[in-house]
Amino acid sequence: MDDIGWLSVTGRILWQFLPVWICLAVTFAVSIRYKRSLGLYGKLFDSTIGMIGFAMVMFWVFTAVFADMVATHDVLSQISQMKNKPPGTVVPAGTSHYLLGGDHLGRDVFSRMVVGSRIVIQIAPLATMFAFMVGITIGLPAAYYGGTLDTVLSFMANLILAFPVILLFYLLVTPEIVATGLPQYMGLVLFLFPILFLVVLVNSRYYVKPQFRNVVVGLIVLVGGFFYLALVSEPESAVAILPRRLDFLSVPGNILIVFVSVVFVNSPTVFRIVRGITLDIKTRDYVSAAQTRGERPWYIMLWEILPNARGPLIVDFCLRIGYTTILLGTLGFFGLGLSPESPDWGSTINAGRKLLTVAPHPAIFPALALMSLVLGLNLLADGLREESLKD
């Protein structure tokens, strides 16, 4: 076999992404067909900017889902003859090519870029969701009740925001801090908020139906509590709550540190956004009407104020996933949290930057992937903002 040129490389890359193209086509066809009955999501397809952003985001989502099918080589396999080889180089004694060339260790750049999307898609949206649950749970009462509670929570949020983010991550990944179990103790507190949020949400909605409420709340506490313990518990660590045979959610320590750090950093910002929106909405007439009807405070906060704040929060959620993606790339670039052999985009860019003058492709393609995902999220947020303003 011979090396191939850029035209053949492009064609083969497009062919490797065939499952992604099929899923994108089906998603757009079904969404456009039923967009009038899909609420704000359906209105997104009336916005050109929104559709472009959605397509870019879903491209990487489907790439993460079908990463094993799209990737052409194992992300950890090293072929010494392929070190810093340009895109389209044939693999020695093989029938395949390194479509985007090899890195400084002879690993396939294309496969590492594809599999690296899975790390971002797994961590960024989930960490952002956890941060929103923390921010909403403390932001709503802070603004609604005001007074000392608002002052204390706002001070704590500002205190966290004033702390340098990179220094925080450096502290959390040092062996001495990890040995104390501090990241896991932080997880014990932060991961409790989703359960609290769901319990308060159900209790406030079905307070007048105690039998049904008790059953649902009990299920949330039992199921959510078990997942909570399995998530934070790690055998042979400072927080080993569950026995090894019951700990079915084995989260690597470095991933847990990154996850906890991202949630901890994003939660105060979400708190401030929720607080600001609530301060405005709580003066509206429909909130006064709910208070006159004798509705309980948490019912008003979660079922009167929060639904009317969904537009700005959905937009910020998309933007914050982009910020989290950049943050994950920054952490990987500085080698904080994630393992050195991880195919995440930040680590790959860091490994390739050292040889930019000799072989720029190992750093350029992961950087373009990260940029395209963040750009797609920003365009998606713009489209959602544009359509939400029309409501």
N, C-alpha and C positions, 0 to 999 in steps of 0.2 A: 504494500500500500504506500501511497505517496501523501505528503502533506497537502492540505486543501486550502484554498483561498477564502477571502472574506465572504464571497457570494455563497459558496458551499457551506461555510460555517453558519451564516445567517439562516439558510434553508434548513439545515439540520437542527438548529436551535428551535426554530419555529415548529418543526416536526416533533421534537421532544416535548414541547408544551401542548401537544394535541389534546390530552385530557383537560387541560386548563381552558383551551379555546372552546371545547364542547360544552363544558359547564358554564362558561360565561355566556355563550349563545343561548343555552336553555334558560339561564337565569334572567337574561334580558327579555327573551321572548315571553316568558310567563309573566314577568313583572309588568311589562308594557301592556300585555293583554288584559290584565286584571288591575291596572293601576288605579282605576276610579274607586275601587273598594279596598285599597290598601292604606288609606290615610296619608300621613305625611310621607311615608316611604313611597307610596305611589306617586305623589306629587313631585318627588325627586326626579322622575323621568320626564317632567315638563321643563326641567332646567338643563341646558346643555352642559354647563359647568358641573352641575351635580352628577350627571351621567358619566362624564369623563372621569371625575374623581372616584365615583363608585366603581367604574370599570378598573381603574388602576389599583384600588384597594382590593377588590375581589380577585384580581389577577394573582396577587400575592397570597391571598387566603387560599385559593384553590391550588396554588403552587405548594403551599405548606401541606395541604391535605394529600396531594399526589406526589409529594417530594420523592418517595421511593421509586415511583414510575418515571419521573422526569429526569432524575439524576442518572448519569451514565457510569459513574464509578463510585467506589466506596470513598467516603470523605476522609478517612484516616489512612488509606493505603498510599504508600510512598514508592515512587519509581525514580531511582536516582538519575536515570538518563533524561527524565522529564523536568528537571529543575529549571525554572524560569524559561521554559520553552514558550514560544509565541502561540497564539490561538491557531487551531487547526493542525497541530503537530500530531503525527501518527504515533500511537503507543508501540514501543518496541515489542516485537514478537506477538503482536495482537492484531485484532481486526477492528479497532476503534480509534477514536481521536480524543485528544483533550481539546474540546471545542473552544474554550476560552483560555487555553494554555495551562501551564503548570506553575506552582508557586515555588518558594525557595526550598521547600522540602520535597518537591516532586509530586505534590497532590493536585488533583483536578480542581481548578478554580471554579468551573461551571457547576460541578456537583456541590462544592462547598457553599457557593452562593445560593443554590436552590435549597439545600437542607438548612442553611442558616435562616431562611425565611420562617421555618417552623419554630425556631426559638423565639423570634420576635412575635409571631402570631399567637404563640402559647402564653407568653408572659405579658405583653403590653396591654391587650384588651382586658384581661382578667385582673391585672394589677390596678388598672384605671377604674374598673368596676368596684373593686374593694375600696379604693380611695374615695370614690363617690359615695359609697354607703357610709363610710366614716364621716365624710364631710357633711352629708345630708343629716345624719343622725344627731350631730352636735350643732350644726349650723341652724337648723330650724328652731330648736328651743332657745338658742342664744338670741336670735332676733325676735322671736315671738314674746318671750318673757322679759328680755332686756335686763336692766339692772346689774346686780353683782355677777350673775351668771354670765351675761354677755361680756362684761369687763374681764372676768377671769379667763374665759375661753378665748377671747380675742387676743389677750396678752400671750397666752400659751401658743396660739397660732403664729403670732408675730415673732415670738421667740424662736420657733422652729424655722420660720422663713428667713430669719436673720443669720442662721448658722450656715456656713459655706457647705454646699452640697457635696463637692468632691472630697473635702476634708471629712465629712460624715462617712462617706463610703470607705475612705482610707481607714478610718477608725474601726468600722464594722468588720472589715476583712482581715485585720491584723490577727495573728494566731492567739495573742493574749486575750483579745476581746472575744474571739470565737470560743475559746476554752471556757470563758465564764458563762456562756450560753445566752449572752445579751440579745443577739438577733432572734433567738427562739422565744425569749421572754417578751420581746417586742411583738413577735408574732402571736403570742398568747393573748395579748391585749387587742391588737389590730384585727385579727381574724375573728374576734368575738362580735364585732360590730355588725357583720351581715346577719348573724342570728338574731341579735337584738333588734335590728331594723325590721326583719320579717315578723318577729313576734309582736312588736309594737304596731306594725302595719295591720296584721290580722286582728289583733285585740281591739284596735280603735275602730275597725270597720264592722266587726261582728260582736261588739260589746253587748248588744241587746239580745244576742242569741248565744247564751253562755254554753249550752251543750255542744253546738257546732264549733264554737270558738275554742273550747277546751280541747276538743279532739284535734283540730288543726294545729293549735299551739303546741300540744303534746308531740305531734308528729314532727313539727319543725325542730323542737328541742331535742328529740331523740335522734332523728336522722341527721340534722345539722350538727348536733353535738358530737356524734360519732365521726362525721367527716372532719369536724374541727379538731378533734383529738388526733385523728389519723394524720392530719396535715401538719400539726405542730410537733407531734411526737416523733422522735428519731432515736432508734436503738443506740445504746452505748454513747449517749450524749447527755448534756446537762438536763434536758427535758425529755425523759423517756417515760411517758405516761402509759401507753398501751403496750401489751406484750407483743413480741415480734410477729407472732402468728396472726394478730388482729390488725397490725399496722399495714393495711393494704395500699396506702398512699405513701410510697417511699419517695420523698422529695430530696434530691441531693442537697447537701448543706450549702454549697455555693449558690444554687438556684434559689434556695430559701432566703439567703442573705440578700440577694439582688431583689427578690420579690418584696420582702419586708421593707427594704430601703426605699424602693420606688413608691410603695403605698404610704410610707411615713412622710416622704417629701411632698407628695401630691395632695395629701389630705388637707393640710392647712389652706392651700390655695382654693380647693373646692369649698372648704368651710367659708372662706371669705366671699366667694361668689354666691353661695346659697344664702348666707346671711344678708348680703346686700339686696338680693332679689326679694327675700322675705320681708325685709324692712319696708320695701315699697308695696308689696302685695297685701300685707296685713292691714293697710289703711283703706282697702277697697270696700265697696258696699256689700259685696257678697260675703266677705269675711264677717262684717258687722251683723249681717243677717243670720249667719250661722251661730254667732255668739248669742244673738237674741233668741234663737231657737233652743238654746241651752246645750249646744254640742260641746263635747269634751275637747280640751285643748289639742290633744294629739290627733283627734279626728280632723280638726280644722287645719292643722299643719300638714297632715299627710293626704287628706282627701279634698281640701279646698285650696290650699296654697300651693302645694307641690305640683299638682296637675297643671296649674296655670303658669308654672315656672319651667315646664318641660321643654319649651322651645329653646331658650338660652342654654339650658343644661345639656340638651342633646347636641347642640352645636359645640359647646365646650368639651363634651365627652369625646367627640371626634378629634378636636384639636389636641386634647390632652393625650390621646393615644399617640398622636404624632410626636408630642413632646417626650412621651415615655420611650418611643422608638429611638429618638435622638439620644436620650439619656442612656438607654441600653447600649447603643453604639459607642457612646463615650466611655461607659464602664468597660466594655470589651476592649476598646482602644487602649485604655490605661491598664488593662489586665486586672480589673477589680471584680472579684466575685466569680466570674465564669472561668472555667478551666482553660489553660493555654491551648489545648488541642481542639477546643470548641470551634465549630464552623460558623459561629455567629459573625455577623458582618463587621462589628467593631474590631474583634480579634483578627479577622482576615485583613482588614484595612491596615491595622497596625503592623502585621507581619509583612505586608507588601510595601509599606511606605519606605522601608529601609533600602529598597532597591529600585526606587522610582526611576532613576536615571538609566538603569540597565534594563529593567523589565517592569513597565508601568501597569500592565494588565492585572496582576494579582490584587492591586489596591483599587484600581479604577472601577472595575465592574461591580464589586460589592458596594462601593460608594455610590454608584449610579442606582443600584437596587435600593439602598436606604433612602436616597434622595427621591426616587420615584414613589415609594410608599408614603413618605411624609408629604410629598406634593399632592398625592391622591387624597390623603386625609384632609389636607387644607382645602382642596377644591370641593370635596364632599361636604365639609363644614360650611363653605360659602353657599353651596347649593341648598343645603338644609336651612340656612339662615334666610336665604332669598325666598324660599317657599313658605317658611314659618311666618314671615312678615306679611304674607298675603292672607293669612287666616283672619 
